[in-house]
Amino acid sequence: AFQMHPSVPSPVNMRTRTSRQENTCMQMVPDAAATLSLVSSFWNTQPYTAAALTCGLNASAADYVAQKRDLAKAATRQKTDLHRTAAFLLYGAIYQGMGQEYIYNQLYPILFGASTSFATVLSKVLFDLLIQTTLLTLPIAYMSKA
């Protein structure tokens, strides 16, 4: 029978070693499907918490970046206004996150129905643009940032 010299790795040994290395690397990287499943489960079981976290962090991060950009343009040594960033965090979490989660996913189906027909979607969009944004969204935004 043909035998290779012990110092020359056989294809079987190389496959085993490569497989072990891949397994070690794969253990260090989280399973993407499992991670996405956990995120999806969190969004489905805790919609208000998920919306508050997502929108609050998004709003405060956007404000922080905008402040840094404005300060860099002005070339001043002013510091970031953390009070303003906190206001964006609260507005994002409370109104944009939890409030709009309730409005769009609980209240709108009651008021307009759950249909996706053109007439239903148009009525939701018109109500949002003409009534909700004018009387609720913008006043809350301006009051929270004052």
N, C-alpha and C positions, 0 to 999 in steps of 0.2 A: 504494500500500500504506500501511496505517496504521503510523505510527512514533510511539513515545512520546518525550517530551523526555528527554535524557540524565540530567537530575537526578531523574527519577522512576524508581524501581527497577521493572524489569519483573518479572512473576511468575517467569520463568525464572531471572533473576539472583537473586531472593530465594530460590528453591528451592536454587540452587547454594550461595549463601552459608550458608543454614541447614544444608544437608547438610555443608558443610565444618566449621561450628561443632559440629555433632553428632559428626562423626568425631573432632574434636579432643577433645571431652569424653569420648567413648567410649574413646579411647586412654588417657586418664588413669584411667579406672575399669577394674580388671581384669575380664576376662571371667569371669562367675560360673560358667558351665559348665566352663570350663577349670580354674578354681580348685578346684571341687568334684571334678573328675576327678583332679587331683593329690593332693588330700587322700585320696580313696578309694584311689588307687593306693598311697599311703604306708601307709594302714591295712592294705591287703591284702598288701603285700610286706614290711612291717616291723611286725608286730603287737605284738611285745614292746616295741620302742622307742616306738611310738605310745601304747601303754597306759601305759608308764612316764611319758612326758611329760604325757599328759592327766591321769592320776590324781595324779601328784606335784604338778603345778601346781594342780590343783583342791583337793587336801587342804591345801596350804600357803596358798593364797589364802583358803580358808574359815577356817583358823585365824587368819590375820592379821586378817580382818574381825571374827571373834569377839573377838579380843583388843582391837582398837580400840573395839568396842562396849562391852566390859566396862570398859575404862579410861575411856571417856567417861561411863558410868553412875556409876562410882566417883568421878569428878571428881578424879583424882589426876594427878600429873605423872610417873608411872612410864612407862618406855619399853616398847615391844613386846619380848617375850622371843623373840629371834631363834633361840636354841637350841631352843625349843619348836617354832617354825615350821620349822626344819630337820628336827626329828624327824618332823613331819607330812609334810614333803616326801619324806623317805626312806621312811616307812611307806607313803605313797600310791604312790610310784614302784615300790618293791620288792614289797610284798605286794599292795596293791590293784590295781596295774597289772600287773606281770609275773607275779606269783604267781597271781592270779585269772584272768588270761588263760590260763595253763597249766591250772589246775584246771577251769575251766568249758568251755574249748574243746578241750582235749586229753584230760584225765583223765576227765571225766564221760561223754563218748561211749564211752570204753573200758569204764567201770564199768556204765553204765546203757543204753548204746546211743544212737543218734542219732535215734531216733523222737520224734515230737511227740505221741504218743498220750497219753491222760489218765493211764494207769498209769505210763508212763515219766516224764512231767513230775511227777507226784505223788511218785514215788520220789526224783527229784532234789531236789525242794523239801524233802521230809522229811529227807533226808540232810543237806542244807545247813543246815536249821534246828536239827536235833537233834544232829548229830555235828560237822560242819565248824565251824559258828559257835561251838559250845561248846568244842570241843577245840583249834581252830586259830586262828580269826579273832580272837576276844576275847583269848585269852592273848597273841597277837602284838601286838595293839593296845595292851594295857596295858603290856607289856614295852617297847615302843618309846617310849612316852610317860612312862616312869618316870624 
